[in-house]
Amino acid sequence: MKKIVLLFVLAFTFFSCDDGDLTLDEIDLTTSATVDACSTASGVTLLFKINSAETLILEVPNDLLINEVTEDTDTPRVSPLNSESSCFYRSFESNITSGYFCDELPSDIAITLEYTAVSGSVEVITEEVIEGTTLTGYKHTILLTNVVFTGDNGQDVRYNEFPYGEFETTL
């Protein structure tokens, strides 16, 4: 009986060990990070959210975040992911700042884990920001729908709806 128990313990030990790959069960920068941006000359707006050593990067065409109210909130402006728009989750070996994205000199901080959105859509609803009676800007609410993130480790993370956040443009 001791041999059977020992065999079971050894089998459990060998077959339950993790191979050490980094995994990610969910991407959660929805509550702890605000949306920031850098604009590039290539016709793409670069949005990002940073939480210490994690970031969620969203590249969208400039015509998606326009200062024009979305009249019907059931019909947002839409851009497909992995063709017109791109989204990446990245984990770094150390904390990063907005300078990682906006500075001209490239950063040498190593990426430890990356997930790329391979399907889904970016939806944007735009509202006016009015202070008193003065229009001061526009608030863009960004939602990723039916998004599938595939990691460089081969794993997928899926969301029917993933609220990216809100981004304000000023006049």
N, C-alpha and C positions, 0 to 999 in steps of 0.2 A: 504494500500500500504506500510506503514511503517513496518507493521508486516512481510510482504513478504521480504522486503529488509533486515530487522533484521534477519530473518530466513536464508536468503541467506548468510549474513555475518557470522553468527554463524556456519553454515554448512561449509563454506569455511575455517574458522579458525580451526575447529576441524579436517577436512579431509586433510588439507594441511600441518599440522605440521610434522616435521621430528622426527623420534624416537630417534635421537641422535647417530645412528650408524655411525662409520667412513666409508667413501666411498672413492674410488679412481677411477677417470675417466681415467687416463693414468699414466703409469710409465715412467718418463722422467729423466733418469740419463745419457742420451746419449751424451749431449754436455758439461755438467758441471763437470763431474767426470772422472778421469782416471782409467784405469784398473791396479790393483795391485794384488799380489799373495802371497800365502803361500803354500808350498808343504807339503804333509803329507806322512807318511810311508805306508799308506794303499793302495797305487797305484792310488790315486786321487789327482788332482791338484785343489786347492781352489783359485778361482779368486773372486775379489770383487771390487766394485765401491762405494765410500762413498761421500755423499754430506750432510754434517752436521749431521742430525739425520736420514738420509735415506741411505739405502744401497741396492745394487743389488748383490746377491751372486750367483756364478756359480761354481758348482763342476763337473769336467770332468775327464774322465780316463786319466792317464799319456800318453797313446799312441795317444791322440788327438792333443796335442801340442808338436809335435816332430820337431826337427831341420832338416827338410827335405822339400825342395821346393815342393809346389803343382804345378805339371807340367801343368795341365789343370785347369784353373780357373773356368771352367764350371763344374768341378767334385771335389768339396771340400771334405775334410774328414768330416764325419757325425757321430753324436752320438745322439740317441733318448733321449728326455727329459722324466723324470719320470721312467726311467729304468736304463740306463747306466750313464746318467747325471742328475743333479738336478739344479733348479734355483729358487731362492727366492727373493722377494722384502720384505724388512723389514723397518718399521718406528719405531724409538725408542723414549723414553721419553726425552732423552737428546743427545747431540752430541757424536759421537763415533770416534775412530781413528783406524788405522790398528792394533793396539795392541789388539783390541777386538777379532780379528781373529788369530793373530800370537803369542800372549803371552801364556805361559803355564797355568797361573792362569785364571780361568774362570771369566768373567765379570758379574756384577749384574745389568746391565742396562736393564730396563724393555722394552719389545717389545710392542708397542701400536697397531700395525697393521701388518699383514703378508699376503702376497700373494705367492702361490706356483704354479710353472709351472706344469700343469697336463698333457700337451701334447705338441707336437712340436719336433723340432730338433735343435741341435747345429751344425752349419757349420763353418769350419775353412779353410782358405786359407793362406798358408805360403809363404813368399817371403824372399829373402836374403837381409840383410842390409850390404851395402858395403860403406866404407868410403875411398875415393881415389881408391885404387886398392885392399884394404884389406877387407876380409869378417870379420865383427865384430859381427854378430848375425843374428837373424831371426825375422821377424815381422809377427805375427799371427793376421789376421783379423777375428773377431768372429761375427757371425750373428745367431740370433735365428729366425727360420722360423716356420710359422703356430703355433705359441705359444699361449696357453691359460693359463692365470694366474687366479687361483681361490683364493679369499680372505677368511680369517677366518670369514668374515661377510657374506659369501655366494654369493658375487658378482664376476663376471668374467670380466677380461680385456683381449682383444684379439688383436693379431697383426699378419699380414701376414709375415711381415719382421720387426725384431727388431734388429737394429745394437747395439750389446753389446759393441764393441770397439776393440781397437788394443792393443796387448800385445807383448812386445819385450823380447826375450831371448838373452843373450850374450854368447859368446864362452869363 
